[in-house]
Amino acid sequence: MQQAQIQSMLPEADLAYTVLADLKRVVREYATAATEANCPEIRQMFTDLLNSSLRMQGDLYQLMQQNNMYSSPSPALRQELEKQLDQNRQTLQQTKQLIQQMMSAAPQAMQHMPMGSMQSGQTHPQQHQQNQQHQQQGHFYN
């Protein structure tokens, strides 16, 4: 009798693993689609699909765990989690600083560009080199 239960459980477990793997793949694809969507309505649609798929994946995982089809990973050490969280926070802060620097540099670069330089036929690299020379000599465009 126990052998019959094991045999009937194997196909269900295999099926559940297949569906779980598919849900994980779909979640990644919906996340990618949502981040790349240009239209707000399309972005919202993919976000809704993502959230729905995440709920289904979580429900299936819990069902599999309750039926001993999925063993839980060993608990992570809190110290390891805190270390990874700190690294992620530092990366986020560095990214924000880089974006802020780039955003503030873009308007300044436009201000330092002489108005007639593009009309005179100079190419962008030549103009960049000329701007650097003027800045080194203490000449600034206003």
TATADA-V181381 format. One record per helix or strand of 2 or more residues. SS is the DSSP state (hx for helix, st for strand). FROM is the first residue (numbers start at 0). TO is the last residue. Records with the same first field share a line. If there is no record, write none. Layout:
BEGIN
SS = FROM-TO + FROM-TO
END
This chain:
BEGIN
hx = 1-35 + 39-65 + 77-110 + 123-135
END
